[in-house]
Every structure is written in structure tokens, then in C-alpha cells.
Amino acid sequence: MNKKFDIVVIGAGLSSLMFLSRYIHNNKNQSILLIEKNKKRNINQTFCIWQGPDLIDIKKLYNLRARHVWNKIRVSYGDENVDKDIAPYSYECFDGNETLTNLLNQCKGKITFRRGLDVKKIKNHKDSVEIITSKGSIKTKYVIDSRNKISKKQYAYAPNLHQAFIGNEIIVEKEKFNPDLLTLMKFSRNKKDIEFTYILPFSKKKALVETTLFAKNPSLNNIQKIHNQSLIKHSKFRSIKKESGILPMILGRNYIDNNIIPIGLSAGMARPSTGYSMMRIAQWINSIENHKIESDNIKRFEFRPNKLLEWFDSIFLTVCYFWPQKAPILFMRLFSNADIKSIIRFMSDAPTIRDIIFIILSMPKKLMIHGLIKKYVK
Ligand SMILES: Cc1cc2nc3c(=O)[nH]c(=O)nc-3n(C[C@H](O)[C@H](O)[C@H](O)COP(=O)(O)OP(=O)(O)OC[C@H]3O[C@@H](n4cnc5c(N)ncnc54)[C@H](O)[C@@H]3O)c2cc1C
């Protein structure tokens, strides 16, 4: 490919496509190439977000259709259930394939898209960037890089946890799910890791049942064993879809390097304490709206998480890392004591100062103070 582009976007995943679907409207005069290593879209993902007052309206802004919306959530541990009516907020889920197809369609005719190009190396030259792919080199002025590249160095220090999960969308023979009530976290006793089941009921007979671990060294093989035990409880079922992943739960991230802008997971767009990224991606895009990528304003495109939330996440992750067996109590306390609206805004990176104060007051104080001391006293 000899043509030189203004911008090359690496990876046709969530962050790139959300970014492009908005960026192209205001910047029609820049030539953009999107490259993706996979020849076919082979994702099995369900993207979920909180929606409601003071949160970015993802459906409206990105022209997306939610697959299911819940207004009631449950968090449980042992025999204790905390059920919350979350209206006027909601928890909404989007089918991954449909979402990415829809976003890509919005870019059609405005960008060039090439599949099957695997980026091997990127070289910064004086007045251009060279991208070396499996099928030759491409020259460009700017690169948006969504590859998930987290270095060993970024993962070297505690609390370096991962969120690892395996989920199956299942259909059961007898009606057993309540499609109005989402199970956000059903904790299990586990001394080493934080373990919970996440259940998205789509109908009385159909649900996504996911086993999640916040762990130091997760192995999907081990999680599969735990997950199989959890699925057996649903007696006669048929699996129609499977998804899995290992997401970083660290504060380290990649920064802009000359004309290369990292985005997505490796740029810190996944919230360290939850692994959710869709809302952070949308917030970043809002923050750069109306700006064109040019050499004199490239730093503007750096993702900068809220410092207070980052600090809070670091204490929370320290607690999860050193005292995983106490984490279920922490979550149960939080969900039963704090105002659910504050929790939702907090988890969506949009808390008010009042929300933060309420969250702090609802946490088990002794445990959080231990986390604070452990973070600063090595
Ligand atoms: C199963 C699953 C469920 C999730 N659920 C949620 C959720 O409910 N809510 C939420 O907010 N977040 C969720 N996440 C987290 C996060 O939103 C997703 O991981 C999201 O896909 C991150 O977007 P991204 O653009 O950073 O990465 P990706 O979507 O993974 O995109 C990166 C793209 O780059 C391509 N690529 C990689 N290397 C190369 C290369 N060398 N050359 C060319 N292309 C390359 C990849 O093939 C991929 O298409 C989930 C993650 C997973 C894995």
C-alpha cells in the first residue's frame, strides 16, 4: 500500500470504532485507514454499561440498540441478598457483534478498512510514522493504536491483579430466571481470589452466566472448572454462546509517543477496579470532540483518568490483592449502605464529591485504612 494516510487506526475493536464513528463527522478532510489483524470478526462479547441521569447516553450518541435493560440488581454472599431498585438508572447490555458492525457501518465510505493486516512493528521517523505489517509497510502522519500491549514492567508491582472470566449464554429447560433482576455479583467463598458469578437473565429460560475471578495469576483452565460446577446447578441446559477474557486491573498505562496515540485497554481506558471500558472510551471521545489530530495538539488526545478515582481504585485494589477473602464483605457493605445512585455514578466515572463521600462512609473503615497503610508503607 503506497498511499500515505493522515491517520492509521490499528485494531477494529470497541475503542477504535467508537472513536472513528464520532471523529469522522468533524474531520472529513483527513484520510483514515483502519487495519485489523483478524480476517473475520470473531468476537463473542457482551458489552454492559450503566445508563441514566448525568451519564453519557451511549445509545443516542452512538446510535446503538440495547439488547436488554434491567432496573433491578442483586449482590449476594452466602444467604444474604442485597436487592436494589436502580431507577431512574438502568444496566444495559449490547451484543458485541451487532455493536461493532453498527459502528463500522457508520464509518463506511468515510474511511478505508483493511482486514488481515497484522501490525508487527511501528517506527517513528522525523516527519512520518511507518507501520510494518504482515503485508508490507504503511506510511502515515499519526497512529491510533488500540492493540492491548501491557508490558511486564507495568505489571511488575502489587496490586497487579487481573479480572478473568468465562461465561456461557445458556437456555434452560424449565423457567428459572427472573428477566427483571440482574445478578451483578454472587460471591463464593475463596481464600485466594475474589470469586463471583454474574448473571444476565434475558428471559425466564435464557441467561448469560459468567464466573469471574479477581486474581493474581489467573488460569482460564481453573476458572473453567469452577464455571462448570456453577453451570451444573442449572441442571438441564444448552449453551448457545461462550465468552471469556482476562482484563488488566492495574493503574499503569501507555502514553502518547511522538505521533502514536494509544487507546483502549492499554491506554488505561478500562477502569482498573471493574474492567469496564465502554463508558471511559465514551468520556475520552467527548473530551476530544471538536479537535483534529495535528502535531501541535496531539497531547490533547492522551487519556487522563480522574486522579481521585485512580487513587481510590488503588486503595481498593490493594485491599483486594492482600485480603481477597474480605472483599465480598466490602462489596456487601457498600451495596447495602451507600445510595445506589452514588455507586452507579462512581462506577461510571461520573461521581459528584457527595457521591465519593457517601462511598467512603459506606466502606468497612478498618479494612480501607489497612489498604491505605499497605499502599504507602512498603
Ligand atoms: C468478553 C469480554 C466482555 C467484556 N464486557 C464488557 C462490558 O460488559 N462492559 C465494558 O465496559 N467493558 C467490557 N469489556 C472490556 C472492554 O470493553 C473490551 O475488552 C473492549 O473490547 C476493549 O476495547 P479495545 O478497543 O481496547 O480492545 P479490542 O476491542 O480488543 O480491540 C483491539 C483490536 O485490535 C486488534 N489487534 C490486536 N493486535 C493487532 C495487530 N498486531 N495488528 C492489527 N490489529 C490488531 C484486535 O484483533 C482487536 O480487534 C469486556 C471484555 C471482554 C473480553
The ligand as an SDF file (V2000), in Angstrom:
LIG
                    3D

 53 58  0  0  0  0  0  0  0  0999 V2000
  -15.6200  -10.9780   26.8770 C   0  0  0  0  0  0  0  0  0  0  0  0
  -15.4880   -9.5410   27.2950 C   0  0  0  0  0  0  0  0  0  0  0  0
  -16.5940   -8.8840   27.8330 C   0  0  0  0  0  0  0  0  0  0  0  0
  -16.4760   -7.5330   28.2170 C   0  0  0  0  0  0  0  0  0  0  0  0
  -17.5720   -6.9150   28.7350 N   0  0  0  0  0  0  0  0  0  0  0  0
  -17.5070   -5.5890   29.0000 C   0  0  0  0  0  0  0  0  0  0  0  0
  -18.6660   -4.9090   29.4540 C   0  0  0  0  0  0  0  0  0  0  0  0
  -19.7060   -5.5160   29.6970 O   0  0  0  0  0  0  0  0  0  0  0  0
  -18.5970   -3.5560   29.6330 N   0  0  0  0  0  0  0  0  0  0  0  0
  -17.4500   -2.8640   29.4080 C   0  0  0  0  0  0  0  0  0  0  0  0
  -17.4460   -1.6320   29.5520 O   0  0  0  0  0  0  0  0  0  0  0  0
  -16.3190   -3.4990   29.0480 N   0  0  0  0  0  0  0  0  0  0  0  0
  -16.3160   -4.8390   28.8290 C   0  0  0  0  0  0  0  0  0  0  0  0
  -15.1870   -5.4910   28.4310 N   0  0  0  0  0  0  0  0  0  0  0  0
  -13.9090   -4.7330   28.4510 C   0  0  0  0  0  0  0  0  0  0  0  0
  -13.6750   -3.8820   27.2120 C   0  0  0  0  0  0  0  0  0  0  0  0
  -14.7550   -3.0450   26.9850 O   0  0  0  0  0  0  0  0  0  0  0  0
  -13.4140   -4.7090   25.9820 C   0  0  0  0  0  0  0  0  0  0  0  0
  -12.2780   -5.5010   26.1920 O   0  0  0  0  0  0  0  0  0  0  0  0
  -13.2100   -3.8520   24.7320 C   0  0  0  0  0  0  0  0  0  0  0  0
  -13.2360   -4.7050   23.6410 O   0  0  0  0  0  0  0  0  0  0  0  0
  -11.9150   -3.0580   24.7840 C   0  0  0  0  0  0  0  0  0  0  0  0
  -11.7750   -2.3540   23.5960 O   0  0  0  0  0  0  0  0  0  0  0  0
  -10.3620   -2.1490   22.9070 P   0  0  0  0  0  0  0  0  0  0  0  0
  -10.6010   -1.3700   21.6850 O   0  0  0  0  0  0  0  0  0  0  0  0
   -9.3690   -1.6850   23.8880 O   0  0  0  0  0  0  0  0  0  0  0  0
   -9.8570   -3.6370   22.5280 O   0  0  0  0  0  0  0  0  0  0  0  0
  -10.4420   -4.6340   21.4670 P   0  0  0  0  0  0  0  0  0  0  0  0
  -11.9060   -4.4880   21.3470 O   0  0  0  0  0  0  0  0  0  0  0  0
   -9.8820   -5.9680   21.8340 O   0  0  0  0  0  0  0  0  0  0  0  0
   -9.8010   -4.1520   20.0810 O   0  0  0  0  0  0  0  0  0  0  0  0
   -8.4360   -4.3210   19.7410 C   0  0  0  0  0  0  0  0  0  0  0  0
   -8.4190   -4.7520   18.2820 C   0  0  0  0  0  0  0  0  0  0  0  0
   -7.0520   -4.7200   17.8370 O   0  0  0  0  0  0  0  0  0  0  0  0
   -6.8280   -5.8460   17.0040 C   0  0  0  0  0  0  0  0  0  0  0  0
   -5.4040   -6.1200   17.0070 N   0  0  0  0  0  0  0  0  0  0  0  0
   -4.6510   -6.6120   18.0210 C   0  0  0  0  0  0  0  0  0  0  0  0
   -3.3720   -6.7380   17.6490 N   0  0  0  0  0  0  0  0  0  0  0  0
   -3.2920   -6.3210   16.3700 C   0  0  0  0  0  0  0  0  0  0  0  0
   -2.2300   -6.2340   15.4370 C   0  0  0  0  0  0  0  0  0  0  0  0
   -0.9900   -6.6430   15.7450 N   0  0  0  0  0  0  0  0  0  0  0  0
   -2.4930   -5.7580   14.2000 N   0  0  0  0  0  0  0  0  0  0  0  0
   -3.7580   -5.3500   13.8710 C   0  0  0  0  0  0  0  0  0  0  0  0
   -4.8140   -5.4290   14.7090 N   0  0  0  0  0  0  0  0  0  0  0  0
   -4.5760   -5.9040   15.9430 C   0  0  0  0  0  0  0  0  0  0  0  0
   -7.6310   -6.9440   17.6900 C   0  0  0  0  0  0  0  0  0  0  0  0
   -7.8800   -8.0340   16.8250 O   0  0  0  0  0  0  0  0  0  0  0  0
   -8.9010   -6.1870   18.0750 C   0  0  0  0  0  0  0  0  0  0  0  0
   -9.8710   -6.2060   17.0660 O   0  0  0  0  0  0  0  0  0  0  0  0
  -15.2460   -6.8420   28.0690 C   0  0  0  0  0  0  0  0  0  0  0  0
  -14.1390   -7.5380   27.5600 C   0  0  0  0  0  0  0  0  0  0  0  0
  -14.2530   -8.8690   27.1980 C   0  0  0  0  0  0  0  0  0  0  0  0
  -13.0200   -9.5810   26.6550 C   0  0  0  0  0  0  0  0  0  0  0  0
  1  2  1  0
  2  3  1  0
  2 52  2  0
  3  4  2  0
  4  5  1  0
  4 50  1  0
  5  6  2  0
  6  7  1  0
  6 13  1  0
  7  8  2  0
  7  9  1  0
  9 10  1  0
 10 11  2  0
 10 12  1  0
 12 13  2  0
 13 14  1  0
 14 15  1  0
 14 50  1  0
 15 16  1  0
 16 17  1  0
 16 18  1  0
 18 19  1  0
 18 20  1  0
 20 21  1  0
 20 22  1  0
 22 23  1  0
 23 24  1  0
 24 25  2  0
 24 26  1  0
 24 27  1  0
 27 28  1  0
 28 29  2  0
 28 30  1  0
 28 31  1  0
 31 32  1  0
 32 33  1  0
 33 34  1  0
 33 48  1  0
 34 35  1  0
 35 36  1  0
 35 46  1  0
 36 37  1  0
 36 45  1  0
 37 38  2  0
 38 39  1  0
 39 40  1  0
 39 45  2  0
 40 41  1  0
 40 42  2  0
 42 43  1  0
 43 44  2  0
 44 45  1  0
 46 47  1  0
 46 48  1  0
 48 49  1  0
 50 51  2  0
 51 52  1  0
 52 53  1  0
M  END
$$$$
